[in-house]
Amino acid sequence: MKADAELDSATSDEKLNAVLGHARLGVVVATAFAIFVALRLRGGELADALIFAWLAAKIAIAAARVALNLRYERLGRPGGQTWRTTTDAWLFADGIVWGLAGMLMMSADVSLAALGAATMAGVTSVATFGLQFSRRSTAAYATPILVLSASGLLARGDEFGFIGAVGLIMLLGLQLGTALASERRLTASVRLRLHAQALAREKDA
């Protein structure tokens, strides 16, 4: 029982370190891309005020995530349930903001909707590189983005929307499956390390 608890705690902390270890650069790149997309959408079908309100929310959440990452590093990567919950909560908030953008873009003409679907697919796929070792973190970020975008596509009521929505949901399933497999590999790795450490302690004793 003690060994299982130690394994669970060590695995959870490893997953958190993997997620936050990629967060700073990933957030900066994603935010730069959000600014680029917002500037390109000015003067189009979506109201400029709506675009810049969305961008302000995106930048605010990005700043909070970077601050969280910096504090975690400054404290020496303490780990623990509170840090895991807080990290996933901010990931979910970031995902909601991206997902709302996707949902709004899906109601526009086919060319803008296609651009929106490609953007959301790209954002979640790139994020998977850093989040894949935690199924929960991957779900917290990717699910609101792709589900809200798919909902926007379905609301179109046309064949394009239906096919696009199915594609995004299938992508989400693939990303969650990839995260589950990576999480299992990480757990196995941590289990081997703990076992090796236990053997070393026994040998020293």
N, C-alpha and C positions, 0 to 999 in steps of 0.2 A: 504493500500500500504506500509506504514511504517512498519507494523507488518510483512508483507510478506518479505520485505527486511531484517528485523532483523532476521527472521527465516532462510532465505537463507544464510546469513552471519554466523550465529551461527552454522548451520548445516555443512557448508563447513569447518569451523574451527574445529568442532568436528571430521569430517572425516579425516582432515589433522593430528590432534593429534593422532587419532587411527592408521593411517598409519605410522607416524614417531615414535610413541610409541613402535612399534614392530620392527622398522627398524634395530636398532643397533645389537641386538642379531640375528635377521634373516639374516642380511648381513654377519655377522661373521660365522654363521653356514653354509650358502650357499657357502661362499668362501672356508671354510675348506673342504667342500664336493667337490668343483671344483678342489682343489689341489689334493685331493685323487683320483678323476677320472683321472686327467691329468697324475699323476704318474703311475696309473694302465695301461694307454694306451701307455706308452712309449714302443718303440721297436715293435709296432704292425703294423697294416695296414696304419695308419696315420703317416705322417712324424713327427719326434720329434720336428723339428724346428717350424712346424705349431702348434703343441700342446702347446709348451711353449710360442709362440707368443700370442696364444689365452689366456693362463693363465695370461700372463702379462697384457693383456687388462682387463681381469676379475678382477684382483687384483686392478688395477688402478681405475676402476669404483667403486669397493667396498669401497676403501679408500675415494673416493669423496663422496659417500653416507653417510658413517659414519661421515665424517667431516661436512656435511650438517646437519645431525641429532644433532651433538654436538653443532653446532652454534645455531640451533633452540632452543635447551634447554637453552643455555647460555643467549639467548635474552629473555627468559621467554615465549616461545611459542607465538610469535606475530601473527601468522595466516596471512590471506590475500591472494589475488590472486597470487602475485608474488611467494610466498612460495609454493602454490599449483602447479603452473605451473612448477617451478624448480624441485620440488619433482617428478612429473610425467615424466618430461623430463629425469631425471636420471634413473627412473624405466624403461623407454622405452629403454634407452641405455643399461642397464643391460640385459633387455630382448633380445635385438638384439644380444648381445654377446653369451648368452646361446643358442639362436635360431640358430646362425651360427654353434655352436658346434653340435647341434642336426642335422642340415642339412648335415654336413660333415660325421657324424657317420652313417647316413641313407644310404650312398652310399657304405658302407662296406658290409661284409658278413652278413648273417641273424642273427647270434648270437650277433655281435656287434651292428647291427641296432636295434635289440630288446632291448639290454641294453640301447642304446641311447634313444629309445622311452620311456622306463620305467623311465629313469633318468629325462627326460623333464617333463613327467607326474608327477613325484614325486616332482620336484622342484616347479612347478606351484601350485600343490595341497597344499603343505606346506605353500607357500607364501600366499595362500588365507586366512589362519588364521589371518594374520595381515592386509591384504589389503581388506578384504571382505566388509568393511563398506564404501568403495568408489568404485563405478562401474568404474569410469574413471581410477583410479590407478590400479585396477585389470586388466583392458583392456590394459593399457600401458605396464604392465609387462608380462602378460600371452599371449597376442595375438602374439607378435613377436616370442616368444619361440615356441608356438604350431603351428603357421602358417608356419614358416620356417621349422620346423621339419616335418610337414605334407607334405610340398612341396618336401623335400628331399625323403620322402617315395614314393610319387607319381612318382618322377623321376626314381625310380627303374624300373617301368613298369611291375611289377609282382603282383601276388595276395597278397603276404605278404605286399607289400608297399601300395596297395589300401586299404586293411582292416585296417592296422595300421593308415593310414592317416585319414580315416573316424572316427576311434576311438579317435584320438587326437582332431579333430575338434568337435566331440560330447562332449569331456571333456571340451573344451574351452567354448562351449555353456552352459554347466552345471555350470562352474565357474562364468561366467558372470551373469547367472540367479541367482545364490546364492548371488553374490555381489549386485545385484539389490534389492533382498528381504531384505538383511541386511541393505542396505542404506535406504530403506523405513522405517524399524523399527527404525533406528537411527533418522530419520527425525521426526517420531511420538514421540519419546522420548524427543527430543529437543523441539518440539512444546508444549508438556505437561509441561516441565520445565519452558519455557518462560511464559506460561499461569499462572502457579503457582506463578512465580515471579511478574507478573503483578497484580494478585489478592492480594499478600502480600503488594505491594506498595499502592494499593488502600485502603487496610485496614489501613495501617499506616497513610495515608493521612486523 
